Amino acid sequence: MYDLVVRSGRIVTPDGVVMGDLGVEDEKIAAIGQGLGPGSKEVEATGKIVFPGVLDAHVHLGVSVQGTRSVDDFVTGTRGALYGGCTTVIDFTAQEPNEGLVASFERRQADIAGQSYIDVGLHANFTSFSEENLHQVPELMGRGITSFKVFTAAGDNGRQMSDPEILRIAEVVGKAGGLLMLHAENGDAVEYLTRYLKAAGLTSAVDYETSRPDLVEAEAIFRVATYARLAGCPLYIAHLSSARGLEVIRRVREEGWEIHAETCPQYLILDNSYYRKEDGHRFITSPPLRETKDRQALLEALVAGEIGVISSDHLPFSMAQKDAAAVSFPEVPSGLPGLETRFSLMFGHLVSMGDGGLTPRSNASLLLLARVLAENPAKIFGLAPRKGALREGADADFILFDPNPSRRIRAGELHGGCDWTPYEGFNIRGQILSVYLRGRCLIEAGMLLGEPGWGRFVPGSR
């Protein structure tokens, strides 16, 4: 007798899409097959997709940026994530000035405890350099932190690392068996261009991309990839936005070095024409939205497997926060909401369907979607095999999804703390019917059944 059996669904597993049953016991997936035995509870899934609970490897909850604070904390942010089919997020330690890495980790763990609806992992944010912090890297690895983020920009917020510091961090992280994560923009060039534009009175949203062109992304990727290779440390590029940056990644890979690439829905769906809209300042994020050709290049690379992860880079600010400096892009808080909408947008964007619904061709695109939204980030950040895929022994994290309904995204119908969405009015296919975390149903027919505190910190290992 299983605790739960989901019957006759289209189950998206790492090895293929199978029609059958999924059995849950003691919070784990106990079996996937046809004709499983009875369950204490049974759910009929005929005509529905059983999809792995998605994992968002890049979110920012409850952080201060440019003198203001993001509107989602761990309660509201993970509630919205849950409604979007997300069962695990990876946030950051958000190191304060002069705060030790271990202290920042313990502080963020305390933030998570009792607050999160879903499971949470952490990256270490390396923004305060010292030899003492470097000595804490092995301890953090032993406590479940596998990735260490550095910035080559954001000097005005105290996050930009110098080249010697980045090289030293890469050396220590590489020796410990960790992964270096990069926000790739040349901060010195951004500062110069921003200062030039401000002096010329060019501070509207339309001018924003000029302050952070694709050249500054590509240069930073190549520079830090060089340091990572010299130090013997694998590298993860966060929120890749440009075709030019993609070409650098290809060139580095041709030389045999390990470099992972992540992009986000905003760089696959939106483009820089949004900066010409009346509310264009609300779309300011870093890196900026790019040209249509960049969006197309990233999508092709995603389908080809060159980009392995789609994360949200969720950093939400309210309309009032964005509007307070509407005519001066340097003062607009940079970031976009996207945690709750990521799965639905990417399902509509990547999964092929016929007029009558799913077709045999749909299976390949479902597998691609599962890889970039769940399986790959779980592997890269050391959460597999526990997270990221529907396989025996994994946590029973899954979505029951009806692919057929059509609806529109409306900010007023979302469940996080932000009062607007970049995707207002976008038509999307499908409807999340229920969401399970470790075998417990937390969303059912739009009703929230979970509570803050069910989510746990999940350590990674490499």
matplotlib code that plots the C-alpha trace (Angstrom):
import matplotlib.pyplot as plt

x = [0.0, 1.5, 0.8, -0.2, -0.7, -1.1, -2.8, -2.5, -0.6, 1.9, 5.0, 8.0, 11.1, 14.8, 14.7, 11.5, 7.9, 5.9, 2.2, 1.5, 1.4, 3.6, 3.7, 4.8, 5.9, 7.5, 7.9, 9.8, 9.0, 8.7, 7.8, 6.9, 5.2, 1.9, -0.6, 0.9, -0.8, -3.2, -2.6, -4.0, -4.9, -5.2, -5.3, -6.6, -4.3, -5.7, -4.9, -2.7, 1.1, 3.0, 5.9, 8.8, 8.5, 10.6, 13.7, 14.6, 18.3, 18.5, 16.2, 16.6, 14.1, 14.1, 17.2, 18.1, 19.2, 19.9, 18.4, 15.2, 14.1, 12.6, 8.9, 9.1, 10.4, 10.6, 6.9, 5.4, 8.1, 7.9, 4.1, 4.1, 6.7, 4.5, 1.6, 3.9, 4.8, 8.2, 9.1, 12.7, 14.5, 18.2, 18.7, 21.9, 23.6, 23.5, 26.7, 26.7, 29.7, 32.4, 30.2, 31.9, 30.7, 29.6, 27.8, 25.9, 25.0, 23.7, 21.7, 20.0, 19.2, 17.5, 15.5, 14.3, 13.3, 9.6, 9.1, 9.3, 6.5, 9.0, 12.5, 15.4, 19.1, 21.7, 24.6, 27.3, 27.4, 31.1, 30.9, 33.3, 36.7, 39.2, 41.5, 39.4, 36.4, 38.4, 39.3, 35.6, 34.9, 35.6, 33.4, 30.5, 31.1, 30.7, 27.4, 25.8, 27.0, 28.5, 28.5, 30.1, 28.9, 31.1, 30.2, 32.3, 29.8, 27.6, 30.4, 28.0, 26.3, 29.6, 29.4, 32.0, 35.2, 38.6, 40.4, 43.0, 40.2, 38.2, 41.3, 42.0, 38.4, 38.4, 41.6, 40.1, 36.7, 38.3, 40.5, 37.5, 35.6, 33.1, 31.6, 32.2, 29.1, 29.4, 27.3, 29.0, 29.3, 32.4, 31.5, 34.2, 32.9, 29.3, 30.3, 32.1, 29.1, 26.6, 28.6, 28.8, 25.1, 24.1, 26.3, 24.6, 21.1, 20.4, 18.9, 15.6, 14.8, 15.6, 19.2, 19.6, 20.9, 23.6, 25.0, 25.4, 25.9, 26.5, 30.2, 30.5, 28.8, 31.0, 34.2, 33.5, 32.6, 35.9, 38.0, 36.6, 36.5, 40.3, 40.7, 38.6, 40.6, 43.9, 42.6, 41.1, 37.6, 34.4, 32.3, 28.6, 27.4, 24.2, 21.4, 23.1, 21.5, 23.3, 24.5, 27.9, 28.2, 27.0, 29.8, 32.4, 31.0, 31.2, 34.8, 35.8, 34.0, 35.9, 39.1, 37.7, 36.8, 33.7, 31.4, 27.6, 25.2, 21.9, 19.3, 16.0, 12.5, 12.9, 15.8, 13.9, 10.6, 11.1, 13.4, 14.7, 11.6, 10.0, 12.2, 10.4, 7.0, 5.5, 6.4, 9.7, 11.6, 9.8, 11.6, 15.1, 17.0, 20.7, 21.8, 19.3, 16.8, 18.5, 17.6, 15.4, 18.4, 19.9, 16.6, 16.5, 20.1, 19.6, 16.5, 18.3, 21.2, 18.7, 17.1, 20.6, 21.6, 24.2, 22.3, 21.4, 19.3, 16.4, 16.1, 14.0, 16.6, 13.5, 14.1, 10.7, 10.1, 6.6, 5.4, 5.9, 9.5, 10.1, 8.2, 10.0, 12.9, 11.2, 13.2, 16.6, 17.6, 20.6, 18.2, 15.6, 16.0, 17.1, 15.2, 12.1, 9.5, 9.3, 9.2, 5.5, 5.3, 8.4, 7.0, 3.8, 5.7, 8.3, 5.8, 4.0, 7.3, 9.1, 6.5, 5.2, 1.5, -1.0, -4.5, -5.8, -3.3, -0.2, 1.3, 4.1, 6.5, 5.5, 7.5, 10.9, 10.0, 8.6, 12.0, 13.8, 11.6, 12.2, 16.0, 16.3, 13.8, 14.6, 17.1, 20.1, 20.2, 19.7, 22.7, 24.9, 24.3, 24.5, 20.8, 20.4, 19.3, 17.2, 15.7, 15.1, 13.7, 10.9, 12.9, 12.7, 14.2, 13.9, 11.8, 8.1, 8.1, 5.8, 3.1, -0.1, -0.7, -3.5, -1.9, -5.1, -6.7, -5.7, -5.5, -3.9, -1.4, -2.8, -0.8, -3.9, -4.2, -0.6, 0.3, 3.6, 4.2, 4.6, 1.8, 2.8, 4.3, 6.4, 4.1, 0.7, -1.8, 0.4, -1.6, -0.3, -1.3, -2.1, -3.2, -1.4, -3.9, -1.9, 1.6, 3.2, 6.3, 7.8, 4.5, 2.3, -0.2, 0.3, -1.8, -5.1, -7.4, -6.1, -6.4, -3.3, -3.1, 0.5, 1.9, 5.1, 7.6, 7.0, 9.9, 13.4, 16.9, 18.4, 22.1, 24.0, 27.1, 29.7]
y = [0.0, 3.3, 6.6, 8.1, 6.8, 9.2, 7.1, 7.1, 10.3, 11.4, 11.2, 13.2, 11.2, 11.7, 8.7, 9.7, 10.4, 7.4, 6.7, 5.1, 5.5, 7.2, 5.8, 7.8, 6.5, 8.3, 11.5, 9.8, 8.4, 4.7, 3.5, 4.6, 2.1, 0.7, -1.0, -0.1, -1.4, 0.6, 3.8, 5.2, 8.2, 8.0, 10.8, 10.3, 11.9, 10.7, 13.3, 15.3, 15.7, 14.7, 17.0, 17.3, 20.1, 22.9, 24.3, 28.0, 28.3, 32.1, 34.1, 37.0, 37.2, 39.9, 41.8, 45.5, 47.1, 50.8, 52.1, 50.1, 46.6, 43.9, 43.3, 39.5, 37.9, 34.1, 33.9, 35.8, 34.8, 31.1, 31.2, 32.7, 30.1, 27.3, 28.6, 28.6, 24.9, 25.6, 23.3, 24.3, 27.6, 28.6, 32.0, 33.7, 34.4, 38.1, 38.9, 42.2, 44.5, 42.9, 39.9, 36.5, 34.0, 31.5, 34.2, 35.2, 31.6, 31.1, 34.4, 33.3, 29.9, 31.6, 33.7, 30.5, 28.6, 28.8, 31.1, 29.1, 27.2, 25.2, 23.8, 26.3, 25.9, 28.7, 30.1, 32.0, 35.6, 36.7, 40.5, 41.1, 39.8, 38.7, 35.8, 34.9, 34.5, 32.4, 30.1, 29.6, 28.2, 24.5, 24.8, 26.1, 23.3, 20.8, 22.5, 22.3, 25.4, 24.3, 27.6, 31.0, 34.1, 37.0, 40.3, 42.2, 45.0, 46.7, 48.6, 51.3, 48.7, 47.4, 44.0, 44.4, 42.3, 43.3, 41.0, 39.8, 39.0, 37.0, 35.0, 34.2, 33.3, 31.0, 29.3, 28.6, 27.5, 25.3, 23.5, 23.0, 21.3, 24.2, 26.2, 29.8, 31.8, 35.0, 38.2, 39.1, 42.8, 45.0, 47.4, 49.9, 50.3, 50.5, 53.2, 55.2, 54.9, 55.8, 58.9, 60.0, 59.5, 61.4, 64.3, 64.4, 64.3, 60.8, 59.1, 57.7, 54.0, 54.0, 55.0, 52.3, 49.6, 52.0, 52.0, 48.2, 47.0, 43.4, 44.1, 44.5, 41.1, 39.3, 40.9, 39.9, 36.4, 36.0, 37.6, 35.6, 32.4, 33.0, 33.3, 30.3, 28.2, 29.4, 28.5, 25.2, 26.1, 25.4, 28.5, 29.2, 32.3, 33.7, 35.4, 35.3, 38.0, 38.3, 36.5, 38.1, 36.6, 33.2, 33.3, 33.7, 30.7, 28.6, 29.6, 28.7, 25.4, 24.6, 24.7, 22.1, 24.1, 23.5, 26.5, 26.4, 28.9, 30.1, 32.5, 33.8, 34.1, 37.9, 37.3, 34.7, 36.5, 40.3, 42.6, 46.2, 47.6, 47.5, 50.4, 52.6, 52.1, 54.6, 52.3, 51.2, 52.1, 49.2, 46.8, 47.9, 44.9, 43.9, 42.8, 44.8, 43.4, 43.0, 43.0, 40.4, 38.7, 38.1, 36.6, 34.3, 33.2, 32.3, 30.3, 28.3, 27.7, 26.5, 24.0, 22.8, 22.2, 24.9, 26.8, 24.4, 26.3, 28.8, 30.6, 33.7, 36.0, 37.0, 40.4, 42.2, 45.9, 47.5, 50.0, 52.8, 51.7, 51.7, 54.9, 56.9, 57.5, 56.9, 59.6, 58.6, 55.0, 55.0, 55.5, 52.9, 49.7, 47.0, 43.7, 42.0, 39.6, 36.2, 33.3, 32.4, 32.9, 31.0, 27.5, 28.6, 31.0, 28.4, 25.7, 27.8, 28.9, 25.5, 22.7, 21.9, 21.1, 20.4, 21.8, 18.9, 19.2, 17.2, 15.2, 12.6, 15.5, 17.1, 14.5, 15.7, 19.3, 18.2, 16.5, 19.7, 21.7, 19.3, 19.5, 23.3, 24.0, 21.2, 18.4, 20.4, 23.0, 20.1, 18.4, 21.5, 22.6, 19.2, 18.7, 15.6, 12.9, 14.1, 17.0, 17.8, 14.6, 12.0, 8.9, 6.2, 7.4, 11.2, 13.5, 13.3, 16.8, 17.1, 19.1, 17.8, 19.9, 20.2, 21.3, 22.4, 25.5, 28.9, 31.9, 35.3, 36.4, 39.1, 40.7, 40.8, 37.0, 36.2, 35.3, 37.0, 40.4, 42.4, 44.5, 44.2, 41.7, 42.2, 39.7, 41.4, 40.1, 37.4, 34.4, 31.1, 27.5, 25.1, 25.1, 23.9, 21.7, 20.7, 20.9, 18.3, 18.8, 15.6, 13.9, 16.4, 18.3, 22.0, 23.5, 21.9, 23.5, 26.9, 26.4, 26.9, 23.9, 24.4, 26.8, 28.7, 26.4, 23.2, 24.2, 23.1, 24.1, 21.5, 21.1, 20.5, 18.4, 18.2]
z = [0.0, -1.1, 0.7, -2.6, -6.2, -9.2, -11.8, -15.6, -16.2, -18.8, -16.5, -17.5, -16.3, -17.1, -19.4, -21.3, -21.1, -19.9, -19.5, -16.2, -12.4, -9.8, -6.3, -3.2, 0.1, 3.1, 1.1, -1.7, -5.1, -4.5, -8.0, -11.5, -13.8, -14.9, -12.7, -9.4, -6.3, -4.2, -2.4, 0.8, -1.5, -5.2, -7.8, -11.3, -13.9, -17.2, -19.9, -17.5, -17.3, -14.2, -14.3, -11.8, -9.4, -10.9, -9.4, -9.7, -9.2, -9.1, -6.9, -4.5, -1.6, 1.0, -0.2, -0.2, -3.5, -4.3, -1.0, -1.2, -0.4, -2.7, -2.0, -1.7, 1.5, 2.0, 2.8, -0.1, -2.6, -2.0, -1.9, -5.4, -6.5, -5.2, -7.3, -10.3, -9.8, -8.2, -5.3, -4.7, -5.0, -4.5, -3.0, -1.9, 1.4, 0.7, 2.6, 4.5, 4.6, 6.7, 7.5, 7.4, 4.8, 7.5, 9.4, 6.3, 5.7, 9.2, 9.0, 5.8, 7.2, 10.1, 7.5, 5.9, 9.0, 9.6, 6.7, 3.4, 1.8, -0.3, 0.0, -0.3, -1.2, -1.0, -3.0, -1.2, -2.2, -2.1, -1.7, 1.2, 0.4, 3.0, 3.6, 6.6, 4.3, 1.9, 4.8, 5.4, 1.9, 2.8, 5.9, 3.7, 1.2, 4.1, 5.1, 1.7, -0.2, -3.6, -5.5, -4.8, -6.7, -7.6, -9.4, -11.9, -11.6, -9.0, -7.4, -6.4, -4.2, -2.8, -4.6, -7.3, -6.8, -8.2, -10.7, -8.2, -5.7, -8.3, -9.2, -5.6, -4.9, -8.0, -6.8, -3.3, -4.6, -7.2, -4.7, -2.4, -5.3, -5.7, -8.5, -9.3, -10.3, -12.2, -12.7, -15.9, -16.7, -16.8, -14.0, -14.8, -18.3, -17.0, -14.6, -17.3, -19.8, -17.1, -16.1, -19.8, -20.3, -17.2, -18.2, -21.6, -19.9, -21.4, -18.5, -19.8, -20.0, -23.7, -22.8, -20.2, -22.6, -23.9, -20.4, -20.4, -24.0, -24.9, -25.1, -21.3, -20.8, -23.3, -22.0, -18.4, -19.3, -21.2, -18.4, -15.6, -17.7, -18.1, -14.3, -13.6, -16.1, -14.6, -11.1, -12.1, -11.1, -13.1, -14.0, -14.1, -16.0, -14.5, -16.6, -20.0, -22.1, -25.4, -28.6, -28.1, -24.6, -26.0, -28.6, -25.8, -24.0, -27.1, -27.7, -24.1, -24.4, -27.6, -25.5, -23.2, -20.1, -17.9, -18.2, -17.6, -18.9, -17.5, -19.1, -18.0, -19.5, -19.9, -22.3, -24.3, -24.5, -24.1, -25.9, -25.7, -27.4, -24.0, -22.9, -25.4, -23.6, -21.3, -18.3, -19.9, -16.7, -14.9, -17.2, -16.1, -15.0, -15.1, -17.7, -19.8, -22.3, -25.7, -29.3, -31.0, -32.6, -29.2, -28.0, -31.0, -30.6, -27.0, -27.8, -30.5, -28.1, -25.4, -27.8, -28.8, -25.2, -25.1, -22.4, -19.7, -17.2, -17.2, -13.9, -13.1, -11.4, -9.4, -7.8, -7.6, -6.9, -6.7, -9.3, -6.7, -6.2, -9.9, -10.6, -7.9, -10.3, -13.7, -15.6, -14.3, -15.0, -12.6, -9.7, -10.7, -8.7, -11.1, -11.2, -12.4, -10.8, -12.5, -10.0, -10.4, -14.2, -15.2, -15.7, -17.5, -19.9, -20.7, -21.3, -23.8, -25.4, -25.6, -25.7, -29.2, -29.4, -32.2, -32.6, -30.5, -27.7, -27.1, -30.0, -30.2, -30.9, -27.6, -25.6, -26.8, -25.8, -22.5, -21.8, -22.7, -20.4, -17.5, -18.1, -18.1, -15.3, -12.9, -13.8, -14.9, -12.1, -9.6, -11.0, -11.4, -7.8, -6.2, -5.3, -7.5, -7.3, -4.4, -6.4, -10.1, -11.6, -11.2, -10.4, -7.7, -4.4, -5.2, -3.2, -4.3, -5.8, -8.8, -10.6, -12.0, -15.1, -17.6, -20.9, -22.7, -21.1, -22.3, -20.1, -19.7, -17.1, -14.8, -12.0, -9.8, -10.0, -8.9, -5.4, -4.6, -3.1, -6.3, -7.8, -11.4, -13.9, -17.1, -18.7, -18.1, -20.7, -22.1, -23.3, -21.9, -22.3, -19.6, -15.9, -12.8, -11.1, -8.0, -6.6, -4.3, -2.2, -0.6, -1.3, 0.4, -1.8, -1.1, -4.0, -5.1, -7.6, -6.8, -3.1, -0.8, 1.5, 2.7, 5.3, 5.9, 7.5, 5.5, 3.3, 4.5, 3.8, 1.3, 1.2, -2.0, -2.6, -5.4]

ax = plt.figure().add_subplot(projection="3d")
ax.plot(x, y, z, "-o")
ax.set_aspect("equal")
plt.show()
